[in-house]
Amino acid sequence: MSLSRRALFTGSTRSRSEALATTRARPAGAGVWIGARGREEAVAVSWPHVLEAGFVQPAAEGEIRISSNENPLGPGRAAVDAIDEQLGQAGLYPTNAEPSMGDLRDRIAELNDVDPGNVVLGAGSGEILKNCVQAFTSESRHLVSATPTYESPRRFAAYLGARVEAPRVSSDGRLDLEAMAAAAPSSGLVFVCNPNNPTSTIHNAEAISAFVARVHEASPEAVILIDEAYHEYVTDPDHTSAIGLAIETPNVVVSRTFSKAFGMAGLRVGYAFGHVDTIRELRRYSLLFNTNGMGVAAAMAVVGDEVRMERERQRNTEAKRHTVEFFERAGMQVSDSQTNFIFVDIGRSAAEFRDGCAEHNVLVGRDFPPFEASHARISIGTLEEMNRATDVFASVLGVEHARVAAG
């Protein structure tokens, strides 16, 4: 039996529409799909309402991986179908395929009411962060980056020989913008992860705008990189993206990614906004073909789909609420999460908690100094996964747990 490219995404040689029809006709749990997560290849279809929303299902049994802030439902049916169609153009560079890198850049610009010259693509937002460090720091121009925050800029700056100033977050887990601004004079790059990873907290638009003004008053040449990787998950009504600020203000960059809410972490597609002069300088460091045709096609299929994004935001909020309530009932403090993960004071080492959960096939986050002796980062899976995970948490932490059934 031959294995067609379409069969790779349906689990058989049938067409995708046939597979969908058969799955919907079967009892819950009877269908098998390729899962959203790399280790969950057997996907039991147990939530037909989620399938109708256009998501690819995760495994209902086995390992629960809530350690990497991945989207548990993957990229969705529209994106998978777009990848399927794009495979026929795999012999073309992503600048020549249809849709092309240029098409995606133009679409992102259109949706955000900016000029294409204000947008640069990347291999995930990771390449954009790396390129900002390379473009704007040096042995004489240091990096300002909080502790803890997403580590990639700090690690690459150290590799390049740039000094790193790393003010600790405040007691509520928020970036200490005052301390970061004080460390900014003579810097080359100031990294603001908003919402912050791993603490999950956020600063509103007014605070970010005031921070940018203060930094540029003291150090006009410093570039401020605002990473909004988790922007789509924010529910705080006071939050506004800094894209407008970046377009109007030289030396401000806002990075975004399709890895999180869009469920495309494995496809590596990111993008950034900024003043045309800042983006022109940043583009000099980009790889020539820094996105792939499959990723471009998938991104084009989902970008701008606000209906699906609202479903994803609601799904995440519901599962996160369940998880937060478990820890609060146990008397543990949880940071105000505006992301698809939480940061919890578990009162013991992250390693001890992590090892205990792993014995029950639940994987949670790594150490985040200086909080490795007290806090754990837990990504949010599906509601069913988090119901199962909190049972394990209760056992490992030795606390009572009144289980709430998944809806």
C-alpha positions in Angstrom: 0.0 0.0 0.0 1.5 3.4 -1.0 1.5 6.3 1.5 0.5 9.5 -0.1 1.3 12.9 1.3 -2.3 13.4 2.2 -2.3 10.1 4.1 0.5 11.5 6.3 -2.0 13.9 7.8 -5.0 11.5 8.0 -3.4 8.4 9.3 -4.5 6.3 6.3 -4.7 6.5 2.5 -8.2 7.9 2.6 -8.9 11.5 1.7 -9.0 13.9 4.6 -12.7 14.6 4.1 -13.4 10.8 4.2 -11.4 10.6 7.4 -13.3 13.5 9.0 -16.7 11.9 8.0 -15.7 8.5 9.4 -14.4 10.1 12.6 -17.5 12.0 13.3 -19.6 8.9 12.7 -17.7 6.8 15.3 -18.1 6.7 19.0 -15.9 9.0 21.0 -12.3 7.7 21.3 -12.5 5.5 18.1 -10.7 7.8 15.7 -6.9 8.0 15.4 -5.2 11.2 14.2 -1.7 12.6 14.2 -1.4 14.6 17.4 -0.4 18.1 18.1 2.5 17.0 20.2 5.5 15.1 19.0 5.2 12.2 21.5 1.4 11.9 21.1 1.0 10.3 17.7 -2.1 8.3 18.5 -4.9 10.8 18.9 -8.2 9.7 20.3 -11.0 11.9 19.1 -13.1 12.4 22.2 -14.3 16.0 21.9 -16.4 16.4 18.7 -17.2 20.0 19.5 -13.5 20.8 19.4 -13.0 19.0 16.1 -15.8 21.1 14.7 -13.9 24.2 15.8 -11.1 23.1 13.5 -8.5 21.7 15.9 -6.4 18.6 15.6 -6.9 16.5 18.8 -4.2 15.7 21.3 -3.9 12.2 22.8 -6.4 11.3 25.5 -4.1 8.8 27.1 -0.4 8.6 28.0 2.1 11.3 28.6 0.9 14.8 29.5 3.5 17.3 28.3 2.9 20.6 29.9 6.5 21.8 30.0 7.2 23.7 26.9 4.2 26.2 26.5 3.1 24.3 23.4 -0.5 24.6 22.1 -2.0 21.2 23.0 -4.3 21.2 20.0 -1.8 22.0 17.3 -2.3 24.2 14.3 -5.8 23.3 13.3 -7.4 21.7 10.2 -7.0 24.8 7.9 -3.3 24.9 8.6 -2.8 21.2 8.1 -4.8 21.2 4.8 -2.6 24.2 3.6 0.5 22.2 4.4 -0.9 19.2 2.5 -1.4 21.4 -0.6 1.9 23.1 -0.2 3.9 19.9 -0.3 3.6 19.8 -4.1 5.8 23.0 -4.1 8.4 21.7 -1.8 11.0 22.0 -4.6 10.6 25.7 -4.6 12.3 28.3 -2.4 9.8 30.0 -0.1 10.2 33.2 -2.0 9.0 31.5 -5.2 6.2 29.3 -3.9 2.5 30.3 -3.7 1.9 31.7 -1.1 5.4 33.1 -0.8 7.2 34.7 2.1 6.4 38.1 0.5 2.7 37.2 0.5 2.8 36.4 4.2 4.7 39.6 5.1 2.2 41.6 3.1 -0.8 39.9 4.7 0.6 40.5 8.2 1.2 44.2 7.3 -2.4 44.5 5.9 -4.0 43.0 9.0 -2.1 45.3 11.3 -2.6 48.4 9.1 1.1 49.0 8.5 3.4 49.1 5.5 5.3 45.9 4.5 8.5 47.8 5.1 7.5 47.8 8.8 7.5 43.9 8.9 10.3 41.3 8.9 9.8 37.5 9.0 11.8 35.1 11.1 12.3 31.4 11.8 10.0 31.7 14.8 10.5 34.8 16.9 13.7 33.1 18.1 15.6 34.2 15.0 14.3 37.8 15.5 15.5 37.9 19.1 18.9 36.5 18.1 19.2 39.0 15.2 18.4 41.9 17.5 21.1 40.9 19.9 23.6 40.5 17.0 22.6 43.8 15.4 22.4 46.0 18.5 24.7 44.7 21.2 28.5 44.6 21.3 31.4 44.5 23.8 30.7 48.2 24.4 26.9 48.2 24.2 25.3 45.9 26.8 22.0 44.0 27.0 19.4 44.7 29.6 17.2 41.7 30.3 15.3 40.7 33.4 15.8 37.8 35.8 14.0 35.5 35.2 12.8 36.0 31.6 13.1 34.2 28.3 16.8 33.3 28.3 17.7 33.3 24.6 18.8 37.0 24.2 20.9 36.8 27.4 22.6 33.6 26.3 23.4 34.9 22.8 24.7 38.2 24.1 27.1 36.4 26.5 28.2 34.3 23.6 29.0 37.5 21.6 30.9 39.0 24.5 28.3 41.6 25.4 27.8 42.5 29.1 24.3 41.6 30.5 22.5 43.6 33.1 19.7 41.5 34.6 17.5 43.2 37.2 15.3 40.8 39.2 11.5 40.8 38.7 9.4 42.4 41.4 7.8 40.4 44.2 4.6 39.9 42.1 6.5 38.5 39.2 6.3 41.5 37.0 9.3 43.0 35.2 10.9 45.7 37.3 10.7 48.4 34.6 12.2 51.1 36.9 15.3 48.9 37.6 15.6 48.0 33.9 15.4 51.7 32.8 18.1 52.5 35.4 20.3 49.9 33.8 19.7 51.1 30.2 22.1 54.0 29.8 24.8 53.1 27.2 23.0 49.8 26.4 22.6 48.5 22.9 19.4 46.5 23.5 16.7 46.3 26.2 14.7 43.1 26.1 11.1 43.4 27.4 9.2 40.1 27.4 5.5 41.1 27.8 3.8 39.0 28.9 6.9 37.7 30.7 8.1 34.1 30.4 8.2 32.3 32.9 6.4 34.5 35.4 3.3 35.0 33.1 2.7 38.6 34.1 2.1 41.7 32.0 2.5 45.5 31.9 -0.2 47.6 30.2 0.4 49.9 27.3 0.7 53.0 29.4 3.5 51.5 31.5 5.4 50.3 28.4 5.1 53.6 26.6 6.4 55.5 29.7 9.3 52.9 29.9 10.3 53.4 26.3 10.3 57.2 26.7 12.4 57.0 29.8 15.0 54.6 28.2 15.3 56.7 25.1 15.7 59.9 27.1 18.7 58.4 28.9 20.0 56.3 26.0 18.6 57.4 22.6 20.5 54.8 20.6 19.3 51.8 22.6 16.9 49.5 20.9 13.9 48.2 22.9 12.8 44.8 21.9 9.3 44.0 23.2 8.5 40.3 22.8 4.7 39.6 22.5 4.9 35.9 21.9 1.9 35.3 24.2 -0.1 38.4 23.1 -3.1 36.4 21.8 -3.7 34.8 25.2 -3.9 38.0 27.1 -7.3 38.7 28.8 -6.4 41.8 30.7 -8.6 44.6 29.2 -5.9 47.2 29.9 -3.4 45.4 27.6 -2.7 46.9 24.2 0.0 45.7 21.8 3.0 47.9 21.4 3.0 47.6 17.6 1.7 51.1 17.1 4.5 52.4 19.4 7.1 50.5 17.4 5.9 51.8 14.0 6.0 55.4 15.2 9.2 55.2 17.3 12.6 54.4 15.9 14.6 51.9 17.9 11.6 49.9 19.1 10.9 46.3 17.8 7.8 44.2 18.6 8.3 40.4 18.0 5.4 37.9 17.5 5.2 34.2 16.7 2.9 31.6 15.3 4.3 29.1 17.8 2.0 29.6 20.7 -1.7 30.4 20.2 -1.5 29.4 16.5 -0.1 26.0 17.5 2.8 26.0 15.0 5.8 25.7 17.2 7.3 23.0 14.9 6.9 25.1 11.8 9.1 28.0 12.9 7.4 31.1 11.7 7.7 34.5 13.5 7.6 38.1 12.6 8.4 41.6 13.9 7.2 45.2 13.6 9.2 48.4 13.8 10.0 51.7 12.3 11.1 51.3 8.7 14.7 52.3 9.5 14.9 49.9 12.4 13.5 47.0 10.4 15.8 47.8 7.5 18.8 47.4 9.9 17.4 44.3 11.4 16.7 42.7 8.1 20.4 42.8 7.3 20.9 40.0 9.8 18.1 37.7 8.6 18.7 34.4 6.9 17.8 34.7 3.2 15.1 31.9 3.4 14.3 32.0 7.1 10.8 30.5 6.8 9.8 27.4 4.9 7.0 26.9 2.4 4.9 24.7 4.7 5.1 27.2 7.5 4.2 30.1 5.2 1.2 28.2 3.8 0.0 27.2 7.3 0.4 30.8 8.6 -1.5 32.2 5.6 -4.3 29.8 6.3 -4.8 30.9 10.0 -3.6 34.5 10.3 -6.5 36.9 10.8 -8.9 34.1 11.8 -10.3 35.9 14.9 -13.1 33.4 15.4 -10.7 30.5 15.8 -8.4 32.6 18.0 -11.2 33.6 20.3 -12.1 29.9 20.7 -8.5 29.1 21.5 -8.3 32.0 24.0 -11.5 30.7 25.7 -10.2 27.1 25.8 -7.0 28.2 27.4 -8.7 30.5 29.9 -11.0 27.7 31.0 -8.3 25.1 31.5 -6.0 27.7 33.2 -8.8 28.8 35.6 -9.3 25.1 36.6 -5.5 24.8 37.3 -5.2 28.1 39.2 -8.1 27.3 41.4 -6.5 23.9 42.3 -3.4 25.6 43.5 -5.2 28.4 45.3 -7.4 25.9 47.2 -4.1 24.3 48.2 -3.0 27.6 49.6 -0.3 28.2 47.0 0.4 31.6 45.3 0.0 31.8 41.5 1.2 34.8 39.5 -1.5 36.7 37.6 -1.1 34.7 34.3 -1.8 36.4 31.0 -0.4 33.5 29.0 -0.8 29.7 28.4 1.2 28.8 31.4 1.3 29.6 35.1 4.1 30.3 37.6 3.4 28.8 41.0 5.1 29.0 44.4 4.9 25.3 45.3 7.1 25.7 48.4 9.7 23.2 47.3 12.2 22.8 44.6 11.1 22.7 41.0 13.3 19.6 40.5 11.6 17.7 43.3 8.2 18.5 41.9 9.2 17.8 38.3 10.6 14.4 39.2 7.6 13.5 41.1 5.2 14.4 38.3 7.3 12.6 35.7 6.9 9.4 37.6 3.2 9.7 36.8 3.8 10.7 33.1 3.2 14.4 33.6 6.0 16.7 32.4 6.3 20.2 33.8 8.8 23.0 33.3 12.5 23.3 34.0 14.3 25.4 36.7 14.1 29.1 36.5 16.8 30.7 38.7 16.6 32.4 41.1 13.2 30.7 41.8 14.3 27.1 41.3 14.0 26.3 45.0 10.4 27.4 45.3 8.5 27.9 41.9 7.4 25.7 39.0 6.2 26.8 35.6 3.3 24.7 34.3 2.0 25.0 30.8 -1.7 24.7 30.2 -3.0 21.7 28.3 -6.6 20.8 27.5 -9.1 20.9 30.3 -9.1 17.1 30.4 -5.3 17.0 30.6 -5.3 19.6 33.4 -7.9 17.6 35.3 -5.6 14.6 35.2 -2.6 16.7 35.9 -4.0 18.3 39.0 -4.7 14.8 40.4 -1.0 14.1 40.0 -0.1 17.5 41.5 -2.2 16.7 44.5 -0.4 13.4 45.1 3.1 14.8 44.6 2.4 17.9 46.8 0.5 16.0 49.4 -2.6 18.2 49.3 -6.3 17.5 49.2 -7.9 17.7 45.8 -11.6 17.8 45.1 -11.5 16.9 41.4 -13.6 18.9 39.0 -14.7 16.9 36.0 -13.8 18.2 32.5 -16.8 19.6 30.6 
